Amino acid sequence: MPRFSQVKSFSTFSVSGCTDHFADTEEEGFKCGRDVVATFNIPETVEPEGYDEPVYDPNELLGLIPHAQQHTMDMHKVLSHPIVA
């Protein structure tokens, strides 16, 4: 890698667009992150109007997955809960 004094032209380097944001506290860091995300050019989300209640209770999902990782689970049963309409 050439030393800075040996570089003949600055045109060989590009600017990445990266930046650092420093915060003294976690709350300040989250605020800074929210401010950055607020500048993204994305459309605002719209809440869906009217939808059917789930067929299965979402709390039942926890009962379908075994506590011990050595046991298998019925993936058809697990996937049927969020998919069935």
FENBELTA-V960954 format. One record per residue. N is the residue number from 1. RES is the residue in one small letter. PSI is psi as a letter, one per 20 degrees, with the letter a starting at -180 (NA if undefined). OMEGA is omega as a letter, one per 30 degrees, with the letter a starting at -180 (none if undefined). Layout:
n->N res->RES psi->PSI omega->OMEGA
n->N res->RES psi->PSI omega->OMEGA
This chain:
n->1 res->m psi->p omega->a
n->2 res->p psi->q omega->l
n->3 res->r psi->q omega->a
n->4 res->f psi->h omega->a
n->5 res->s psi->i omega->a
n->6 res->q psi->i omega->a
n->7 res->v psi->p omega->a
n->8 res->k psi->h omega->a
n->9 res->s psi->p omega->l
n->10 res->f psi->i omega->a
n->11 res->s psi->i omega->l
n->12 res->t psi->i omega->a
n->13 res->f psi->q omega->l
n->14 res->s psi->r omega->l
n->15 res->v psi->p omega->a
n->16 res->s psi->h omega->a
n->17 res->g psi->j omega->l
n->18 res->c psi->q omega->l
n->19 res->t psi->r omega->l
n->20 res->d psi->q omega->l
n->21 res->h psi->p omega->a
n->22 res->f psi->q omega->l
n->23 res->a psi->q omega->l
n->24 res->d psi->h omega->a
n->25 res->t psi->r omega->l
n->26 res->e psi->g omega->l
n->27 res->e psi->g omega->l
n->28 res->e psi->h omega->l
n->29 res->g psi->g omega->l
n->30 res->f psi->h omega->l
n->31 res->k psi->g omega->l
n->32 res->c psi->g omega->l
n->33 res->g psi->g omega->l
n->34 res->r psi->h omega->l
n->35 res->d psi->g omega->l
n->36 res->v psi->g omega->a
n->37 res->v psi->h omega->l
n->38 res->a psi->h omega->a
n->39 res->t psi->i omega->l
n->40 res->f psi->q omega->a
n->41 res->n psi->m omega->l
n->42 res->i psi->q omega->l
n->43 res->p psi->q omega->l
n->44 res->e psi->q omega->a
n->45 res->t psi->q omega->l
n->46 res->v psi->p omega->l
n->47 res->e psi->p omega->l
n->48 res->p psi->q omega->l
n->49 res->e psi->o omega->l
n->50 res->g psi->p omega->l
n->51 res->y psi->q omega->l
n->52 res->d psi->q omega->l
n->53 res->e psi->q omega->l
n->54 res->p psi->q omega->l
n->55 res->v psi->g omega->a
n->56 res->y psi->q omega->l
n->57 res->d psi->p omega->a
n->58 res->p psi->h omega->l
n->59 res->n psi->i omega->l
n->60 res->e psi->h omega->a
n->61 res->l psi->h omega->a
n->62 res->l psi->h omega->l
n->63 res->g psi->i omega->a
n->64 res->l psi->h omega->a
n->65 res->i psi->p omega->a
n->66 res->p psi->q omega->l
n->67 res->h psi->h omega->a
n->68 res->a psi->p omega->a
n->69 res->q psi->i omega->a
n->70 res->q psi->i omega->a
n->71 res->h psi->q omega->l
n->72 res->t psi->r omega->l
n->73 res->m psi->q omega->l
n->74 res->d psi->o omega->a
n->75 res->m psi->h omega->l
n->76 res->h psi->h omega->a
n->77 res->k psi->g omega->a
n->78 res->v psi->g omega->a
n->79 res->l psi->h omega->a
n->80 res->s psi->h omega->a
n->81 res->h psi->g omega->l
n->82 res->p psi->i omega->a
n->83 res->i psi->h omega->a
n->84 res->v psi->p omega->a
n->85 res->a psi->NA omega->none
